[in-house]
């Protein structure tokens, strides 16, 4: 039995809900961290896309969130835990094209009901849990060679 | 083709990236919906769009987009220009509409970063 391998890197970030100008700052940081760690470009891009769509969701629908980035051997994990309104029907929210976005979100070029689908499609493993009135918890795993 | 040739074909103005005119581009993607750009656009492509806010720059950065072409004569905000300069993403603006912009580039050899999606729900 070998010892469990330690994580190569971990960092937490904070996102403020409603701050539309700040959306994308965390994913830009995650991208540059992963690049510096020597993670291949296509994996960095996937991680940046899933964290960016998740950031857009947080600024659009939540009060605040913590993003945990963990890089382990063979894997990049991104966890987004928000405090906010939560999602009443996850199956519906996961349907491409289903959206509750307002005009402000649409003006940014989002809100077409694709965010969670994009997150799922770019993740090798995706989990979502949500409680109405409390918040939403996303866990994304992307494998690295 | 070089970005300088893209500028000439589109009679475009360079807003950010005067020093990037030697950049080579071969593919492009056009949309105003950033989630579609995130779903379909490939690294190293041109992004043709009519959206001018900072999220266009964030989207381009996430995807390693080579350069942004703003269509229909759109001008970016000062925040958008500042972010593009910081992240070193060239922005050009052309008076041609999206259809004309795409057509003119296609005639000169730029192709879509994909030509069709695989199914009707719009997934590759």
Interface residues (C-beta under 8 A of the other chain):
Chain A: X21 X23 X24 X27 X28 X31 X41 X42 X45 X48 X49 X52 X53 X56 X96 X107 X108 X109 X110 X112 X114 X115 X117 X118 X121
Chain B: X32 X33 X34 X35 X36 X37 X38 X39 X43 X49 X51 X53 X54 X55 X56 X58 X59 X61 X62 X63 X64 X79 X87 X121 X122 X123
